[in-house]
Amino acid sequence: MKTAIRFMLAAFWFALPTLLPAQIIEPVSWKTSVKRADDGSVQLIADARIEGTWHMYSRTSGDDGPIPTAFAFTPNPRLTLQGEWSEPKPHTEFSKQFNRDLAYFEKQARFVQKATVEGLAALTIVAEVSFQVCNDEMCLFPEYIPLTFKIPAGKNAASADEGGMPTEEQMVADGSEASKERTMSESDAIAAVNSPVDQSPIPPADETVMTQGTWSIFLEGMGWGFLALVMPCIFPMIPLTVSFFLKQSKTRAEGVTKAFTYGVSINVIYVALGLLITLIAGPDALNAMATNPWFNLFFFALFVIFAISFFGAFEITLPSKWVDGTDNLSQRGGLIGIFFMAFTLALVSFSCTGPLIGSLLVRASQTGELLGPALGMFGFSFALSLPFMLFAAFPGWLQSLPKSGGWMNTVKVVLGFLELAFAMKFLSTADMAWQAHWINRELFLAIWTGLSFMIALYLFGAFRMPHDDKVETLSVPRMLFGTSFFILAFYLLPGTFGAPVRLVAGFPPPAHYAESPGGAYLGGASAEIVSGYTGTACPEGLPCFNTLDEAKAYAKQVNKPIMLDFTGWGCVNCRKMEEQVWIDAGVHALLAEEVVLVSLYVDEFVELPAEEQYTNAAGRSIKRVGQKWSDFQAITFAANAQPYYVIIDPHGDWTPLNGHAAWDPDVAKFRQWLKEGIAEFHKRH
């Protein structure tokens, strides 16, 4: 069995690169620009954006490791290079792979070559950049990329391409205040060079969504699929189906081919279901599911029904005509017959897999990803179909499978308790959107604590459900799982009195959504009320505003920058950011003392006063508080993901001082981003 598990994991890791080609082939993208002064001096600028956890190496790294980044300029009689190119200050860290300190860049890096040019005519310079990227697991082959620098004619500095940054001289000539606002402070590593707008060390929101959202749906789908394998309706079918294919085939190769076709058919069926959900609902409806309280209330009821079904009160089944019809079609033989055999399995096993599929589709739909349901179902079907194909290829592994028995019903019951726990999350999201305070933080954690104790007691045999066998002895896995849930229950218990519970950060309501903010754990102390602040929904006891006009007036009065916090009551990553990053002493001090925090909840369902309701430029009626802030974020910052953070100057417009930040658990990066925005504000005032 261990060999089979290792083979499954190997198959997954071999398949994964085909799903993520962009992250493997092109982890670095380059952009060039040029600054030219009246005296004929120029700066040739190359900006590198580095994806994910990849590192690109400094020339100070030496030659006995990954190759350092280097530039080779094609000689031109009109261009004279002035010294070596400059690079930003690299991070230095000991590398176990190379057994030495390495200096590297992450996320982004800017390289500048100073030069002089003769004459006023335009000039094109070609260079080649050589570099290598590595992460904690692998290094890619060195790359050699041609770069083009277009030096413009005339005396005003200009960008090399349409996406380049305008120079200060151009902005003054144009009289563009917005352009001036978009110019940031000079980098310590690159003197006299303006940084681009989006040089924040935090990944942009769209990148975060791809990393945290899209592929996590696939992996979550795999998790649900592996759980489905041990359900009573699926597990006994594995040896029966594999044996059928092998016995009905003239050769082993034919049996393997049939089993492979059967597995692919399972994938096609479930992915088609995911695509159908997307086509019916559409991306806008899927996105609405994440914040709409009525959707969340519906999902709460759905998960409760799933839980009761798993407890054994009833079975969720499909009409018998559907099952009989597909079973008849499966008798035809050939590819069509195999396809309908897979379809029959999907229908017959629905009583077990239905709640799991429903849970997965709800979770995938709530991400707002267009292909979320399809990706989730692909992950689910990939895990579900893998054993049928592997055991057909290696039938000897069948002997190592555990026998069917009462343990499978135990799995169902435990999943039923977990479904109830997830159901509370949806009820809590609806409650916070309405600001009804049905499920405050204390009650939510008390329910989760009680459910954890119930699971532990059930696994230890304290009580039985309708279809359970009597527990004579505890198996080792049952004892270990029961102990784990006991530990989880005792961990959650202090949370009901206000203690931090970072292990489940993002799932319970925030600390300020409680009967007693601060809780009995802190002596019932609530957050300190700071004179001038009017916000009532402020994360981590910080003083804040929940409206813009009051915040802007107050920020002008105290001469501090504003940090806009676009958040949501149902946003899990927002809670994780607050409970894992904002709680840091350094970050908390900056948010409390150096900026005016404005937390805007884009999913708040409270209606606006009649005089504040309006219709936006797209013809959408804005009637609720959350709609107002969501519309403001989309129009002003062209973004609709949360969390989303920007620092602005209250004396100017809404132009960010230093780009934006999004979900990233790296405390140091967020602290540095805050310091950069605050420093830029004080430089202007």
C-alpha positions in Angstrom: 0.0 0.0 0.0 2.9 2.4 0.8 4.2 1.7 -2.7 0.8 2.6 -4.2 0.7 5.8 -2.2 4.1 6.8 -3.4 3.2 6.1 -7.0 0.0 8.3 -6.6 2.1 11.2 -5.3 4.7 10.7 -8.0 1.9 10.7 -10.7 0.5 14.0 -9.2 3.9 15.7 -9.2 4.6 14.7 -12.7 1.2 16.0 -13.8 1.5 19.3 -11.9 4.1 20.9 -14.2 1.7 20.5 -17.2 -0.8 22.5 -15.2 1.6 25.3 -14.3 3.7 25.9 -17.4 4.0 29.7 -16.9 5.6 29.4 -13.5 8.2 26.9 -14.7 9.2 28.3 -18.1 9.1 32.1 -17.6 9.5 33.1 -13.9 11.1 36.4 -14.8 9.7 39.1 -17.1 11.7 42.2 -18.2 10.7 45.7 -19.1 13.1 48.4 -20.4 12.9 52.2 -20.2 15.2 55.2 -20.8 15.8 58.5 -19.1 17.6 61.2 -21.1 18.8 64.5 -19.8 19.6 67.8 -21.7 23.4 67.3 -21.3 23.4 64.1 -23.3 23.5 61.7 -20.3 21.1 58.8 -20.3 20.1 56.0 -17.9 19.3 52.7 -19.5 16.8 51.0 -17.1 15.9 47.3 -17.0 13.2 46.2 -14.6 12.8 42.5 -13.7 9.6 41.2 -12.1 10.2 37.8 -10.5 7.3 35.5 -9.8 6.5 33.5 -6.7 9.4 32.2 -4.6 12.0 32.3 -7.4 15.3 34.1 -6.7 17.5 35.9 -9.3 21.1 36.4 -8.3 23.4 39.5 -7.7 26.8 39.9 -9.3 28.2 39.8 -5.7 27.1 36.1 -5.4 30.3 34.9 -7.1 30.9 32.3 -9.7 30.6 29.1 -7.7 26.8 29.1 -7.4 23.9 30.1 -9.6 25.2 32.4 -12.4 24.9 36.1 -11.4 22.8 38.6 -13.4 25.0 40.4 -16.0 24.4 42.7 -19.0 26.3 42.8 -22.3 25.7 45.9 -24.4 26.2 45.9 -28.1 28.8 48.6 -28.9 27.6 51.7 -30.7 29.8 54.6 -31.8 27.3 57.2 -30.4 27.0 55.6 -27.0 29.7 55.6 -24.3 29.0 53.6 -21.1 29.8 55.2 -17.8 31.1 52.6 -15.4 29.3 49.4 -14.4 25.5 49.1 -14.1 23.9 49.6 -10.7 21.7 47.1 -9.0 19.4 47.2 -5.9 20.7 46.0 -2.6 20.3 42.2 -2.6 19.1 39.9 0.2 21.9 37.8 1.5 21.1 34.3 2.9 23.0 31.1 3.5 22.1 28.4 0.9 22.1 24.8 1.9 22.1 23.7 -1.7 25.3 25.6 -2.5 26.7 25.6 1.1 27.5 29.3 1.0 26.0 32.8 1.3 24.1 33.9 -1.8 23.0 37.4 -2.7 19.7 37.4 -4.5 16.7 39.5 -5.6 13.1 38.5 -5.1 9.8 39.8 -6.5 11.5 42.6 -8.5 14.8 44.3 -9.3 15.9 47.4 -11.2 19.2 47.6 -13.0 20.6 50.9 -14.3 23.4 51.6 -16.8 24.6 55.2 -17.0 25.9 56.4 -20.4 26.4 59.4 -22.6 25.0 59.8 -26.2 26.3 62.0 -29.0 23.8 64.0 -31.0 20.0 64.6 -30.6 18.8 61.9 -33.0 17.0 58.8 -31.7 19.1 55.7 -31.0 18.3 52.1 -30.4 20.6 50.1 -28.1 20.6 46.3 -27.9 21.9 44.4 -24.8 21.7 40.8 -23.6 21.0 40.0 -20.0 22.1 36.6 -18.6 20.7 35.3 -15.4 19.6 32.2 -13.5 16.7 31.6 -11.2 16.3 29.1 -8.4 13.8 28.4 -5.6 14.0 26.2 -2.5 13.6 23.1 -4.6 15.3 23.6 -8.0 17.3 25.8 -10.3 16.3 26.5 -13.9 18.8 26.6 -16.8 20.5 30.0 -17.3 18.7 32.3 -19.7 20.0 34.9 -22.2 17.4 37.5 -23.0 17.8 40.3 -25.6 16.7 43.7 -24.4 16.1 46.8 -26.5 16.6 50.4 -25.2 15.0 53.1 -27.4 16.7 56.4 -26.7 14.3 59.1 -28.0 15.2 62.2 -30.0 14.9 65.6 -28.5 16.0 67.0 -25.2 13.2 65.8 -22.8 13.6 62.4 -21.2 11.2 59.7 -22.4 10.2 56.1 -21.8 11.5 53.4 -24.0 8.1 52.0 -24.7 4.4 52.8 -24.1 4.5 51.2 -20.7 7.6 53.2 -19.5 7.5 55.7 -16.7 7.4 59.4 -17.7 10.3 61.5 -16.4 10.0 64.4 -14.0 10.9 66.9 -16.8 7.9 65.6 -18.9 5.6 65.8 -15.9 6.5 69.4 -15.2 6.2 70.3 -18.9 2.8 68.6 -19.0 1.6 70.2 -15.8 0.2 66.9 -14.8 -0.5 66.7 -11.0 -1.6 63.1 -11.3 1.8 62.2 -12.9 3.6 64.0 -10.1 1.6 62.0 -7.5 2.6 58.7 -9.2 6.3 59.4 -8.9 7.8 57.7 -5.8 10.9 58.3 -3.7 14.3 57.3 -4.8 15.6 53.8 -3.9 18.5 53.5 -1.5 20.1 51.1 -4.0 19.6 53.1 -7.1 20.3 56.8 -6.6 18.6 59.4 -8.6 16.2 56.9 -10.3 12.5 57.1 -9.7 10.9 53.8 -8.8 7.9 52.6 -10.8 4.4 52.9 -9.4 3.9 49.3 -8.4 7.2 48.6 -6.7 5.5 47.3 -3.6 7.2 44.2 -2.1 3.8 42.7 -1.7 2.6 40.7 -4.8 -0.2 42.4 -6.8 -3.7 41.2 -6.0 -4.1 39.4 -9.3 -1.0 37.3 -8.7 -2.1 36.5 -5.2 -5.4 35.2 -6.6 -3.7 32.9 -9.0 -1.4 31.5 -6.3 -3.8 31.4 -3.4 -7.0 30.9 -5.2 -7.1 29.1 -8.5 -4.7 26.2 -7.8 -5.8 25.9 -4.2 -9.2 25.0 -5.6 -7.7 22.1 -7.6 -5.8 20.9 -4.5 -8.8 21.2 -2.3 -10.8 19.2 -4.9 -8.1 16.5 -4.7 -8.6 16.4 -0.9 -12.3 15.9 -1.2 -11.7 13.2 -3.9 -9.4 11.3 -1.6 -12.0 11.5 1.1 -14.6 10.1 -1.3 -12.4 7.1 -2.0 -12.9 5.8 1.6 -16.7 6.2 1.6 -18.8 3.1 1.7 -20.2 3.7 -1.8 -16.8 4.0 -3.5 -14.2 2.0 -1.6 -15.7 -1.5 -2.3 -16.1 -0.6 -5.9 -12.3 -0.3 -6.5 -11.3 -4.0 -6.4 -14.6 -5.1 -8.1 -14.2 -2.7 -11.0 -10.5 -3.4 -11.5 -11.1 -7.1 -11.4 -13.9 -6.8 -13.9 -11.7 -5.0 -16.5 -8.9 -7.5 -16.0 -11.1 -10.6 -16.3 -13.1 -9.3 -19.3 -9.9 -8.4 -21.2 -7.9 -10.8 -23.4 -4.6 -9.3 -22.3 -3.4 -7.3 -19.3 -2.6 -4.4 -21.6 -6.3 -4.3 -22.8 -7.5 -4.3 -19.2 -5.2 -1.4 -18.3 -6.4 0.5 -21.3 -10.1 -0.1 -20.3 -9.3 1.0 -16.7 -7.5 4.1 -18.0 -10.5 4.9 -20.3 -12.8 4.5 -17.2 -10.7 6.9 -15.2 -10.6 9.5 -18.0 -14.4 9.2 -18.3 -14.7 10.0 -14.6 -12.7 13.1 -15.1 -14.8 14.2 -18.1 -18.1 13.6 -16.2 -17.1 15.6 -13.2 -15.3 18.4 -15.0 -18.4 18.8 -17.3 -20.5 19.2 -14.2 -18.2 22.0 -13.0 -18.3 23.7 -16.3 -22.1 23.4 -16.4 -22.3 25.1 -13.0 -20.1 27.9 -14.4 -22.2 28.3 -17.5 -25.5 28.4 -15.7 -24.4 30.8 -12.9 -21.8 32.9 -14.8 -18.8 34.6 -13.3 -20.8 37.5 -11.8 -23.1 35.1 -9.9 -20.2 33.1 -8.7 -18.5 36.2 -7.3 -21.7 37.3 -5.7 -21.9 34.0 -3.7 -18.8 35.0 -1.7 -20.5 38.1 -0.1 -24.3 37.7 -0.5 -25.8 36.9 2.9 -28.8 35.0 1.3 -26.4 32.7 -0.6 -24.5 32.1 2.6 -27.7 31.4 4.5 -28.6 28.9 1.8 -25.2 27.2 2.0 -25.6 27.0 5.7 -28.8 25.1 5.3 -27.3 22.9 2.6 -24.3 21.9 4.8 -26.6 21.1 7.7 -28.6 18.8 5.4 -25.4 17.2 4.2 -24.3 16.6 7.8 -27.6 15.0 8.8 -27.3 12.7 5.8 -23.8 11.6 6.8 -25.1 10.9 10.4 -27.4 8.3 8.9 -30.8 10.0 9.2 -31.4 9.6 5.4 -29.6 9.2 2.1 -29.4 11.8 -0.7 -30.0 9.7 -3.8 -30.8 10.5 -7.4 -33.9 9.2 -9.3 -33.7 5.5 -9.9 -34.6 6.0 -13.6 -31.3 7.8 -14.1 -29.3 5.0 -12.5 -31.2 2.3 -14.5 -30.8 4.2 -17.7 -27.0 4.6 -17.5 -26.6 1.0 -16.3 -28.4 -0.2 -19.4 -26.1 1.9 -21.6 -23.0 0.6 -19.9 -23.9 -2.9 -21.2 -23.2 -1.8 -24.8 -19.4 -2.4 -24.5 -16.7 -0.5 -26.2 -15.7 3.1 -25.2 -19.4 4.2 -24.9 -20.1 1.3 -22.5 -17.1 2.1 -20.4 -18.1 5.8 -20.3 -21.5 4.9 -19.0 -20.0 2.5 -16.5 -18.2 5.6 -15.1 -21.5 7.6 -15.3 -23.2 4.8 -13.4 -20.6 4.9 -10.7 -21.1 8.7 -10.4 -24.9 8.2 -10.0 -24.8 5.2 -7.7 -22.2 6.7 -5.3 -24.1 10.1 -5.1 -25.4 9.3 -1.7 -21.9 9.3 -0.4 -20.2 11.8 -2.7 -23.1 14.2 -3.1 -22.4 16.1 0.1 -18.7 16.2 -0.7 -19.3 17.4 -4.2 -21.8 20.0 -2.9 -19.3 21.2 -0.3 -16.6 21.5 -3.0 -18.8 23.3 -5.5 -19.9 25.8 -2.8 -16.3 26.5 -1.8 -15.2 26.8 -5.4 -18.1 29.1 -6.3 -17.3 31.3 -3.3 -13.8 32.1 -4.6 -15.3 34.1 -7.5 -13.0 32.3 -9.9 -14.6 31.8 -13.4 -13.3 28.2 -13.7 -13.3 27.5 -10.0 -16.0 24.8 -10.1 -14.4 23.1 -13.1 -10.9 23.1 -11.5 -12.3 21.8 -8.2 -14.1 19.0 -10.0 -11.0 18.2 -12.0 -9.1 17.8 -8.7 -11.9 15.7 -7.2 -12.2 13.4 -10.2 -8.4 13.1 -10.6 -8.1 11.8 -7.1 -11.2 9.6 -7.5 -10.1 8.0 -10.8 -6.4 7.5 -9.9 -6.8 4.2 -7.9 -8.9 2.6 -10.7 -6.1 3.2 -13.2 -3.2 2.4 -10.9 -4.6 -0.8 -9.5 -5.4 -2.0 -13.0 -1.7 -1.4 -13.9 -0.5 -3.0 -10.7 -3.1 -5.5 -9.6 -0.8 -6.9 -7.0 -1.4 -3.7 -4.9 -5.1 -4.8 -4.4 -3.9 -7.3 -1.8 -2.7 -4.4 0.4 -6.0 -2.6 0.5 -7.8 -2.6 3.9 -11.0 -4.6 4.0 -14.3 -2.8 3.8 -16.1 -2.5 7.2 -17.6 -0.3 9.8 -14.6 2.1 9.7 -16.1 3.6 6.5 -19.2 4.7 8.3 -17.0 6.2 11.0 -15.4 8.3 8.3 -18.9 9.5 7.2 -19.9 10.5 10.7 -16.8 12.4 11.3 -17.3 14.2 8.0 -20.8 15.0 9.1 -19.5 16.8 12.2 -17.0 18.7 10.0 -19.8 19.7 7.6 -21.6 21.2 10.6 -18.5 23.2 11.5 -18.2 24.6 7.9 -21.9 25.4 8.0 -21.3 27.7 10.9 -18.8 29.7 8.8 -21.6 30.4 6.2 -24.1 31.4 8.9 -21.5 33.7 10.5 -20.7 35.4 7.1 -24.4 36.1 6.6 -24.7 37.4 10.2 -21.8 39.8 9.8 -23.0 41.1 6.4 -26.3 41.9 8.1 -24.6 43.1 11.3 -27.3 41.0 13.2 -24.8 39.7 15.9 -26.5 36.2 16.0 -23.1 34.5 15.9 -20.5 36.5 17.7 -16.9 35.3 18.0 -17.4 33.7 21.4 -20.4 31.7 20.3 -18.8 30.6 17.0 -15.7 29.3 18.9 -17.8 27.7 21.5 -19.7 25.7 18.8 -16.4 24.7 17.1 -15.0 23.6 20.5 -18.2 21.6 21.3 -18.0 19.9 17.9 -14.3 19.0 18.4 -15.1 17.4 21.7 -18.0 15.5 20.1 -15.8 14.1 17.4 -13.2 13.0 19.9 -15.8 11.3 22.2 -17.4 9.6 19.1 -14.0 8.3 18.0 -13.3 7.0 21.5 -16.6 5.1 21.5 -18.5 7.2 24.0 -21.6 6.9 21.7 -22.7 5.4 18.5 -24.7 6.6 15.4 -27.5 4.5 13.8 -25.3 2.6 11.3 -22.3 2.1 13.5 -20.9 -1.2 14.8 -20.1 -1.6 18.5 -16.6 -0.4 19.3 -14.9 -3.3 21.1 -11.3 -2.0 20.8 -9.8 1.2 19.5 -7.6 0.9 16.5 -4.4 3.0 16.4 -5.7 5.4 13.7 -9.0 5.9 15.6 -7.1 6.6 18.8 -4.7 9.1 17.1 -7.5 11.0 15.4 -9.6 11.1 18.6 -6.6 12.5 20.5 -6.0 15.1 17.8 -9.6 16.4 18.1 -9.3 16.5 21.9 -6.2 18.6 21.5 -8.0 20.9 19.0 -10.9 21.3 21.4 -8.7 22.3 24.3 -6.8 24.7 22.0 -10.1 26.4 20.9 -11.6 26.6 24.4 -9.6 29.7 25.6 -10.6 31.4 22.3 -14.2 31.7 23.6 -12.8 33.9 26.4 -10.8 36.1 24.0 -7.5 34.3 23.6 -5.9 34.3 20.1 -6.4 31.1 18.1 -4.2 31.6 15.1 -4.5 28.0 14.0 -8.0 28.8 12.7 -7.3 32.4 11.8 -9.8 33.7 9.2 -12.7 31.3 10.0 -14.2 32.8 13.2 -15.5 36.3 13.2 -12.8 38.9 13.9 -12.0 39.9 17.5 -14.0 43.1 17.4 -17.2 41.2 16.3 -17.8 39.9 19.8 -20.0 40.3 22.8 -17.1 41.7 24.7 -14.2 42.9 22.4 -11.1 41.8 24.2 -13.0 39.1 26.0 -12.7 37.7 29.5 -9.2 36.5 28.6 -8.1 40.1 28.7 -10.2 41.0 31.6 -13.1 42.2 29.4 -11.1 45.2 28.2 -12.1 46.6 24.9 -10.0 48.4 22.4 -8.8 51.8 23.6 -11.0 54.6 22.3 -8.9 57.2 20.5 -10.2 60.8 20.4 -11.3 61.7 16.9 -11.9 58.2 15.5 -15.4 57.1 14.8 -15.0 53.5 13.5 -16.8 50.7 15.2 -15.6 47.8 13.2 -11.8 48.1 13.6 -9.4 45.1 13.4 -7.1 44.0 16.2 -8.2 46.8 18.6 -6.8 49.5 16.3 -8.4 53.0 16.1 -10.0 53.4 12.7 -12.7 55.0 10.5 -15.3 53.1 8.5 -16.1 56.1 6.3 -14.0 58.2 3.9 -15.0 61.8 4.4 -14.4 61.8 8.2 -11.1 59.9 7.8 -9.8 62.4 5.2 -10.7 65.4 7.4 -9.1 63.9 10.4 -6.0 62.9 8.5 -5.5 66.5 7.3 -5.9 67.7 10.9 -3.3 65.4 12.3 -1.1 65.4 9.1 -0.9 61.6 8.7 -1.3 59.5 5.6 -4.5 57.4 5.1 -4.3 53.6 4.8 -7.4 52.2 3.0 -8.2 48.7 4.1 -10.6 47.1 1.6 -11.8 44.1 3.5 -14.9 42.0 4.0 -16.7 40.2 6.8 -16.6 37.0 4.8 -13.0 37.4 3.7 -10.8 34.6 5.2 -7.5 36.0 3.9 -8.4 39.4 5.5 -8.8 37.8 8.9 -5.5 35.9 8.4 -3.7 39.1 7.5 -5.1 40.8 10.6 -4.5 37.9 13.0 -1.1 36.9 11.6 0.5 40.1 10.3 -1.2 43.1 11.9 -0.8 41.6 15.3 3.0 42.0 15.0 4.1 44.7 17.5 5.9 46.7 14.8 3.1 46.6 12.3 0.5 47.3 15.0 2.4 50.3 16.1 2.7 51.7 12.6 -1.0 51.2 12.0 -2.0 52.8 15.3 0.3 55.7 15.4 1.6 56.6 11.9 -1.4 56.2 9.6 -5.1 56.9 9.7 -6.7 53.5 9.2 -9.9 53.2 7.2 -11.5 49.8 7.1 -14.1 49.5 4.3 -16.2 46.3 4.3 -17.2 45.6 0.7 -19.8 42.9 1.7 -21.7 44.8 4.3 -25.4 44.4 3.6 -26.6 47.4 5.6 -28.6 49.8 3.4 -27.4 53.3 2.7 -29.6 56.3 3.7 -31.9 57.1 0.8 -29.9 60.4 0.0 -26.6 58.4 -0.4 -28.0 55.8 -2.8 -27.0 56.3 -6.4 -26.6 54.7 -9.8 -23.0 54.3 -11.0 -21.6 54.9 -14.5 -22.3 51.3 -15.5 -26.0 51.6 -14.6 -25.7 49.6 -11.4 -27.8 50.6 -8.5 -25.8 51.2 -5.4 -28.0 50.8 -2.3 -25.9 49.1 0.3 -22.8 50.1 2.3 -20.8 47.2 0.9 -21.8 48.1 -2.7 -20.6 51.6 -2.2 -17.1 50.6 -1.1 -16.8 47.9 -3.7 -17.8 50.4 -6.4 -15.3 52.9 -5.0 -12.5 50.3 -5.0 -13.2 49.1 -8.6 -13.5 52.7 -10.1 -10.6 54.3 -8.2 -8.1 51.4 -8.1 -9.3 49.1 -10.8 -9.3 46.2 -8.4 -12.0 44.1 -6.7 -10.0 41.6 -4.6 -9.7 41.7 -0.9 -7.7 42.3 1.2 -6.4 45.3 -0.7 -4.4 48.0 0.9 -3.3 51.4 -0.4 -1.7 54.4 1.4 -2.8 57.8 0.1 -2.1 61.5 0.8 -5.2 63.1 2.3 -4.0 66.5 0.9 -4.0 65.1 -2.7 -6.1 62.7 -4.8 -6.6 59.0 -4.4 -3.3 58.1 -6.1 -1.4 55.5 -4.0 1.9 56.7 -2.5 3.7 53.4 -3.0 1.6 51.0 -5.0 -0.6 48.5 -3.1 -0.4 45.5 -0.8 -2.5 42.4 -0.7 -2.6 39.1 1.2 0.9 38.0 2.1 1.8 36.4 5.5 5.3 37.9 5.4 5.3 40.3 8.3 8.6 42.0 7.3 7.4 42.7 3.8 4.2 44.3 5.0 6.0 46.3 7.6 8.5 47.6 5.0 5.6 48.5 2.6 4.0 50.6 5.4 7.3 52.3 6.2 7.8 53.2 2.5 4.4 54.8 2.2 4.7 56.7 5.4 8.2 58.0 4.4 6.9 59.1 1.0 4.1 61.1 2.7 6.5 62.8 5.1 8.8 63.6 2.2 6.0 65.6 0.6 4.9 67.3 3.8 
